[in-house]
Amino acid sequence: MSDPTGTTPSPARTDATTPRGLTTVSLWSDDVPAAVAWYTEVLGVAPYYVMPPAPAPAAYVEFRVGDYQHELGIIDRSYAPAGAATTPGGAVVYWHVDDVAATYERLLALGGAEYQPVTPQGDGGFVTAAVVDPFGNVLGVMENPHYLAVLEGREG
């Protein structure tokens, strides 16, 4: 297996402390119901988990997204740890999409704000873009040939 630069990565560790995959991306919101409505529209799927159950106001909501059912959680910002960032920035999680430009335009039309315009990343078919959702979180989208290769069962 090689990366886009043509180098071969070191063999993976396999002990109990080795990360095995992305499980849940958690986003904060001051308005959980509005965030749930926005992400339901963006993702095209309703959340599968809500806590606490209705009729109490939701404090944590979770969606299962995409080919591998990765989890996206929306958490009431009142539960954020002390010192948590309140402005967009830091790490960006990129979700694979088949058309970054169309997805980026759709996210902007739904109320996202530009964070990173559509940007080709070299000549290997990788393209990224990101918006700030209406709740202050950065949402990245990406065309990623490696993701497609893994999905098809090929070495990425």
Buried (B, 14 or more C-beta within 10 A) or exposed (E): EEEBEEEEEEEEEEEEEEEEEEEEBBBBBEBBEBBBEBBBEBBEEEBEEBEEEEEEEBBBBBBBBBEEEBBBBBBBBEEEEEEEEEEBEEEBBBBBBEEBBEBBBBBBEBBBEEBBEBEEEEEEEBBBBBBBBBBBBBBBBBBBBBBBEBBEEEEB
